Each structure stands twice: as C-alpha cells, then as structure tokens.
Amino acid sequence: MKITAIDLVPVAFRDPPLLNSVGCHEPWALRTVVEVHTDEGISGLGETYGDIGHLNRLRTVAPALVGLDVHDLNGLHARVTTALGGETGSDRHGLTGKLTAESTVDRVFAAFEVACWDIRGKALGRPVVDLLGGAVRSAVPYSAYLFYKWDAHPGAEPDEFGAALDPDGIVAQARLLVERHGFGSIKLKGGVFPPEEEIEAIRALRAAFPDHPLRLDPNAAWTPATALKVASELDGVLEYLEDPSPEIPGMAEVARSSPLPLATNMCVVAFEHIARSVELGAVQVILSDHHYWGGLSRSKELAAICRTFGIGLSMHSNSHLGISLAAMTHLAAATPNLNYACDTHYPWNSADDVLVSPLSFVDGAVPVPSGPGLGVELDRDALARLAENYRKCGLVQRDDTGYMQKHDPSYERKRPRW
C-alpha cells in the first residue's frame, strides 16, 4: 500500500489564558492536521505541532514520502532523516529551546507515523491498539489538569472556567473538571506564584479531594534548594513532583534527598538523554509524549527502557485536539507499565475539535476507540473553520513569554525563578 499524497493543514483553535512558568497561553493554539492518502483509497490521520518552523519541516519532508509503503516505518524514518539533512528545530517549552537533529527528526516523523498506523488499522479492520500488541486496559485514565489562569484574555469576555489565582480558585476549577469528567487524579501547573502559595493550593486540593492522587509541575522554576524545601513540605501529599529544577544535574541534586519521586518531560525528552539520567538517578518517572519521542512504535521502545530500569511511566500533554487524544489513548492502552494517569489538555480545547464525534471521558478515562485504525473521523467543515482561524489569527509561533510581556512589560522569562 503506497503513499500517493499528503495533506498538511495548519489550524488554530481557542485557548484560555492559562499561566505557566514562562508566561501565558495566547488566545489561539496552533496545530497541524496531517492526512496521508494511499493507492488503495485508504487515508490516515495524524496531528502535530503548528509552529511555523515545524510546519515548514513537515512541508519539506512530505514530498519525499510519496511512493513509500505505509508498512515501512524504518524506511519512513530514514526518508525523514534524509529530507531534513541534519536540520535542527526548537522547542520553546524546553529550557534551552534547542533540539538535536535526532530529536527534530523524531518530532517530524511522529506525525506521519501515526497516520500510517491509522491506515494500517483501517486496512486490517482492527483498532491501532491491537496492532500495538493489544489492549491491557479498555479505558485510559487521565488527570484533571489544573492551571492558574485569568478569567479572560485581556479585552475579551470571561470564559466558562473563570479565574483561578489563589487556592480557592484552584479548588473551584478542580471541582468543575472532576464533576464534569470524573477525573480520579489531579495535576496543578505551577511555577507561576512563589512556592509557598503553590504549596497552599496543593494543601487546599488535598483537603477538598482527600482520595485523589495529586501532582505539582512548576516547569523547572525552582532551584534545587527550593525544590527540596517544597518536597519536604509536601511529603505524603504528592504522588510525584514534576520538573522542579532545571536540567538533569539539577534534577539529580534534588532526587538525592527528595522524599518524593521526581517526574520529567523537560530534561529527558529524547533517547540520548536516558543514559545520563539513569547514571545520575535524576528522575523516577518519565512523561512520554509520542509527538516528540518519535511516534507510537518508538514510544513503545521508551516503555521497554523504563521497565528495564524500574522507571515509572506516564504521559505528557500540550494543547491538542482529538486526533492526538485518540493516538495517546491507543498507545496508553497497549502499554502495560504506563502506571500513572495521563495528562491531557483536551477539556480546555475540545470545544473546537476537528472530529465528527469528539472523544469523551467516562469516570475520568477515555474508552479506547473500537473502530478500525484510530477509530476517529475527520469533520471537514470543522477543519475548514480552524484552518480559516489560522489564516486570520496572525500567529505562526507559540510565544507565552511575549504574550505575557504585552500585558505586563516588566515580566521576565527566568528559570529558575525561585
């Protein structure tokens, strides 16, 4: 089954003013919807980042994949590598913003790889989870992902979630998400306010939700000394502490004395980082993400490595739509040692989805789609609307810091901050 054409559609969808350690989400989040077509009339879907640099790399690679058999994933990876010619990308979420050539290849490859899995499943009449080894769970638990946030983007009407700028606001947000979706665990995006204030928010969550596992992610906003103080304060309260300090050596310094396990999606984000992290004992939980670990097959390789070294496994999220959530759910359902509830931004973004039937949470979990392939269908009218949003919104690059500085010129991007 040969690839005959590839469509790349950049889209923009509404994003609330969610705060983090480097600023605030802009009013529009950017993604790219990928559709791979074959000579047997079967097409497959993928979803990936929408920033202009990544989009241009997708556009460079796509013509080189025409004629390739969709079952030849090794050949697909080789063609992506050749087409990029050693080019390196950037990641504004990370500390340095720089990616290696290998990581850049994996991020581009993943978008096309997922679409090929979708095609292969459709051709066999089987869901992707079956092709990945079979489901070890029929539904995948996700966590309520809490954010400090404004009640609205400046100049806009307040959104349905309201403001959350103190412990009471965070608890109210958690109640809304838990009551609406049934989440059984809770994660707070920190690094926004001084650690003492975020400790109080976690304690308020514990009082309101005594049986829910809790997590805190300050996105490397703290020095190791500050991180250890927070870990001591929240010992017995948090399930794990995510990325408290910058880089592998900083995390290792915290890990040596922390009473809490440390998780990451910032300092171990590629295979070349794993050996150093294991050597230093820097992290006890890796948050995988098929968008940057190289798709579904390479994410399964990551799971095997984590099992070998006794490292816990969860799943990271960024602003995304339903194609990504479907892929995440198939992957998590087929990964036995993914032993923590996964992260997802979907409750914040699902109102603008591109699926005919958006996915839903049942008791905090997404049932694995049972249809062939990813089990989702593209709503082409919705896709056209989001593509028009992209053309009109004026954004081509995520810039949380720049957006914050528009409204607070004194704001400074700084890691660590405390």
C-alpha positions in Angstrom: 0.0 0.0 0.0 1.8 3.1 -1.3 1.6 6.7 -0.2 0.2 8.8 -3.0 -0.3 12.2 -1.4 -0.1 14.0 1.9 -2.3 17.0 3.1 -0.9 19.3 5.8 -3.5 21.7 7.2 -2.4 24.2 9.9 -5.2 25.1 12.3 -5.8 27.5 15.2 -8.3 26.9 18.0 -9.3 28.9 21.1 -7.0 28.6 24.1 -7.8 30.0 27.6 -5.3 32.3 29.3 -3.5 29.5 31.1 -0.5 30.7 33.2 2.8 28.8 33.5 6.4 29.4 34.4 7.3 31.3 31.2 4.1 33.4 30.7 0.6 32.8 29.4 -1.1 30.9 26.6 -2.2 33.1 23.8 -5.8 33.2 22.6 -5.1 30.8 19.8 -3.3 27.4 20.0 -1.7 26.1 16.8 -1.6 22.5 15.4 -1.2 20.8 12.1 -3.6 18.1 10.9 -1.9 15.5 8.7 -3.8 13.3 6.2 -1.8 10.6 4.3 -3.5 9.1 1.2 -2.7 5.8 -0.4 -3.2 4.0 -3.7 -5.8 1.7 -2.2 -8.1 4.6 -1.3 -7.4 4.4 2.5 -6.3 7.6 4.2 -4.9 8.1 7.7 -4.8 11.0 10.2 -2.1 12.5 12.4 -1.8 15.6 14.5 1.3 17.6 15.4 2.6 21.0 16.3 1.6 24.1 14.4 4.6 26.4 14.9 5.9 27.7 11.6 9.4 26.1 11.9 7.9 22.6 12.5 5.2 23.2 9.8 7.9 24.1 7.2 9.8 20.9 8.1 6.7 18.9 7.5 6.3 20.6 4.2 9.9 19.8 3.3 9.5 16.1 4.2 6.1 15.3 2.8 7.0 15.0 -0.9 9.9 12.7 0.0 7.4 10.2 1.4 5.3 9.7 -1.7 5.7 6.2 -3.1 6.7 4.7 0.3 4.9 1.7 1.6 2.9 2.6 4.7 4.2 -0.6 6.5 7.8 0.5 6.0 8.2 2.6 9.2 12.0 2.2 9.2 12.1 3.5 5.6 9.8 6.4 6.6 12.2 7.4 9.4 15.2 7.2 7.0 13.4 9.4 4.4 12.6 12.0 7.1 16.2 12.0 8.2 17.5 12.4 4.7 15.0 15.1 3.8 15.8 17.2 6.8 19.6 16.8 6.2 20.6 17.4 9.8 18.4 20.4 10.3 17.6 21.2 14.0 14.4 22.7 15.4 13.5 24.5 18.6 11.2 23.9 21.5 10.0 27.0 23.4 8.7 24.8 26.2 12.2 23.5 27.0 14.9 25.2 28.9 17.3 25.9 26.0 14.8 26.0 23.2 17.2 23.9 21.1 16.7 20.4 19.7 19.3 17.9 18.4 19.0 16.7 14.8 17.8 13.3 16.1 15.0 14.9 18.2 14.0 17.1 15.3 13.6 14.0 13.1 11.5 12.2 15.7 9.1 15.1 16.0 8.6 15.3 12.3 8.5 11.5 11.8 5.8 11.1 14.5 3.1 13.0 12.7 3.4 10.8 9.6 4.0 7.6 11.6 0.7 7.9 13.4 -1.2 8.4 10.1 0.4 5.2 8.8 -0.8 3.3 11.9 -4.3 4.7 11.2 -4.1 3.4 7.6 -2.7 0.0 8.6 -5.5 -0.5 11.2 -8.2 0.6 8.7 -6.8 -1.9 6.1 -7.0 -4.7 8.6 -10.3 -3.7 10.1 -8.6 -3.5 13.5 -8.0 -0.7 16.0 -4.5 0.6 16.4 -4.3 -0.7 19.9 -4.5 -4.3 18.5 -1.6 -3.6 16.2 0.5 -2.3 19.1 0.2 -5.6 21.0 -3.4 -5.5 22.3 -5.2 -3.6 25.0 -4.2 -4.1 28.6 -6.9 -1.7 29.7 -10.2 -0.9 27.9 -10.2 2.8 29.0 -7.2 5.0 29.8 -7.3 7.2 32.9 -6.5 10.9 32.6 -5.9 13.5 35.2 -7.6 16.8 35.8 -5.1 19.3 34.5 -5.4 22.5 36.6 -3.9 25.9 35.7 -3.6 29.2 37.3 -5.5 31.5 34.9 -7.1 34.8 34.3 -10.9 34.9 33.9 -10.4 36.0 30.3 -7.8 37.2 27.8 -7.4 40.9 28.1 -10.3 42.7 26.3 -12.4 39.5 25.9 -15.4 38.2 27.7 -14.8 35.8 30.7 -14.6 32.1 29.8 -16.7 29.3 31.4 -13.8 28.3 33.7 -13.4 31.6 35.4 -10.3 32.9 37.2 -8.0 30.8 39.3 -5.4 32.9 41.0 -5.5 31.6 44.6 -6.2 28.3 46.4 -9.9 28.8 46.4 -9.9 29.4 42.6 -7.8 26.3 42.0 -10.2 24.2 44.1 -13.2 25.6 42.3 -11.5 24.7 39.0 -10.8 21.2 40.2 -14.4 20.7 41.2 -15.6 21.8 37.8 -13.3 19.4 36.0 -13.9 16.5 38.3 -17.6 16.9 38.4 -17.8 17.2 34.6 -15.4 14.5 33.6 -15.0 12.2 36.7 -11.2 12.6 37.0 -9.6 10.4 39.7 -6.3 12.3 39.9 -5.3 16.0 39.8 -2.3 17.9 38.4 -1.5 21.5 39.1 0.7 23.5 36.7 2.8 25.6 39.0 5.8 27.8 38.6 3.5 30.8 38.5 3.5 32.1 42.1 6.0 31.8 44.9 6.3 28.2 46.1 4.7 29.0 49.4 1.5 30.0 47.6 1.5 26.9 45.4 2.0 24.7 48.5 -1.1 26.2 50.0 -3.0 25.4 46.8 -1.9 21.8 47.0 -3.0 21.6 50.6 -6.3 23.1 49.7 -6.7 20.4 47.0 -5.8 17.7 49.4 -8.5 18.9 51.9 -11.1 19.1 49.1 -10.1 15.8 47.4 -8.7 13.5 50.1 -8.6 10.4 47.9 -7.2 11.9 44.7 -3.5 11.5 43.8 -2.0 15.0 43.4 0.9 16.2 41.3 2.6 19.6 41.0 4.6 20.7 38.0 6.5 24.1 38.3 8.3 23.6 34.9 11.8 24.0 36.4 11.0 27.3 38.1 12.9 26.4 41.3 16.5 26.0 42.4 17.3 22.6 43.9 17.3 24.1 47.4 13.8 25.4 46.9 12.7 22.2 45.3 13.9 20.2 48.3 12.0 22.6 50.7 8.8 22.1 48.7 9.3 18.3 48.6 9.7 18.2 52.3 6.6 20.3 52.9 4.5 18.1 50.6 5.9 14.7 51.5 3.0 12.3 51.8 0.7 14.8 49.9 2.0 14.5 46.3 2.1 11.4 44.1 5.2 12.9 42.4 6.8 16.2 41.9 7.4 17.1 38.2 10.3 19.0 36.9 11.0 21.1 40.0 14.5 22.2 38.8 16.4 22.7 35.5 18.3 20.1 33.6 19.4 16.5 34.5 22.2 17.5 37.0 19.7 19.9 38.9 17.1 17.2 39.0 19.7 14.7 40.2 20.6 17.0 43.0 17.0 17.2 44.1 16.5 13.4 43.7 19.3 12.5 46.0 17.5 14.0 49.0 13.9 14.3 47.9 11.3 12.2 49.8 9.1 12.4 46.7 9.6 10.7 43.3 10.6 13.2 40.6 9.0 13.1 37.1 10.0 14.9 33.9 9.0 15.9 30.5 11.7 18.6 30.2 15.1 17.1 31.0 14.6 13.6 29.5 12.8 14.2 26.2 14.9 12.0 23.8 16.7 8.7 23.8 20.1 10.3 24.1 19.1 11.8 27.5 18.2 8.5 29.2 21.7 7.1 29.9 22.8 10.2 31.7 19.6 10.4 33.7 19.9 6.8 34.8 23.5 7.2 35.7 22.7 10.2 38.0 19.4 8.8 39.3 17.8 12.1 38.2 14.1 11.0 37.6 11.9 8.2 38.8 9.0 8.9 36.3 9.3 9.8 32.6 6.3 11.5 31.0 6.3 10.1 27.5 4.8 12.0 24.5 4.6 10.3 21.1 4.7 13.7 19.4 8.3 14.1 20.3 9.5 10.6 21.2 9.1 9.5 17.6 5.6 8.2 17.3 3.8 5.1 18.7 6.5 2.5 17.9 9.3 4.4 19.4 7.2 5.3 22.4 6.8 1.5 23.0 10.6 1.3 22.9 10.7 4.0 25.6 8.3 2.0 27.7 10.6 -1.1 27.5 13.6 1.0 28.6 11.6 2.4 31.5 10.6 -1.2 32.5 14.3 -2.3 32.3 15.5 0.4 34.7 12.5 0.5 37.0 11.4 4.0 35.9 7.7 4.9 36.2 5.9 6.0 33.0 3.2 8.5 32.5 2.2 10.7 29.5 2.7 14.4 28.9 0.3 16.7 27.1 0.2 20.1 25.4 -2.7 21.9 23.8 -4.2 19.4 21.4 -7.2 18.1 19.6 -9.0 14.8 19.3 -6.7 13.1 16.8 -3.8 13.4 19.3 -6.1 12.2 22.1 -7.1 9.1 20.1 -3.4 8.3 19.4 -2.5 8.8 23.0 -5.3 6.6 24.2 -4.4 3.7 21.8 -0.8 3.9 22.9 -1.5 4.1 26.6 -4.0 1.2 26.4 -1.3 -1.0 24.8 1.5 -0.1 27.3 1.3 -2.3 30.4 3.8 -0.3 32.5 2.2 3.1 31.9 1.2 3.1 35.5 0.0 6.7 36.2 -3.0 8.6 34.9 -2.0 10.5 31.7 -2.0 14.3 31.3 -4.3 15.9 28.8 -5.3 19.5 27.8 -8.4 18.2 25.9 -11.0 19.6 28.4 -9.6 23.1 27.7 -9.7 22.7 23.9 -12.3 20.1 23.0 -15.0 22.7 22.0 -13.0 23.3 18.8 -12.3 19.7 17.9 -12.0 18.5 14.3 -13.7 15.1 14.8 -17.2 14.2 13.8 -17.6 12.6 17.2 -15.3 14.2 19.8 -13.9 11.8 22.4 -15.3 11.9 25.9 -14.3 11.0 29.4 -16.2 8.3 31.4 -15.3 8.3 35.1 -12.1 10.2 34.2 -11.0 7.8 31.5 -11.2 7.7 27.7 -12.6 4.4 26.4 -10.3 3.1 23.7 -11.9 3.8 20.3 -13.1 0.5 18.9 -13.3 1.4 15.2 -10.5 0.5 12.7 -7.3 2.5 12.9 -7.5 5.4 15.3 -11.3 5.0 15.3 -12.0 8.7 14.6 -13.4 10.5 11.6 -12.4 14.0 10.4 -15.1 16.7 10.4 -14.1 18.5 7.2 -16.3 21.5 7.9 -14.7 21.9 11.4 -11.2 21.5 9.8 -12.0 24.3 7.3 -13.1 26.6 10.1 -10.0 26.0 12.1 -7.8 26.5 9.0 -9.5 29.8 8.5 -8.8 30.7 12.1 -5.1 30.0 11.3 -5.2 32.3 8.3 -6.8 35.1 10.2 -5.4 34.9 13.8 -1.9 36.3 12.8 0.0 33.8 14.9 2.6 31.4 13.5 4.7 30.7 16.6 3.7 30.0 20.2 5.2 32.7 22.5 3.9 32.5 26.1 6.5 35.0 27.3 5.9 37.5 24.5 2.2 37.4 25.2 2.7 38.0 28.9 5.0 40.9 28.2 2.4 42.6 26.1 0.2 42.9 29.2 3.0 43.2 31.8 6.1 44.8 30.2 8.1 44.1 33.4 7.6 40.3 33.1 10.9 38.5 32.7 11.4 34.9 31.5 13.6 33.3 34.1 14.5 29.7 35.1 14.9 29.1 37.9 12.8 31.9 39.3 12.8 30.9 43.0 
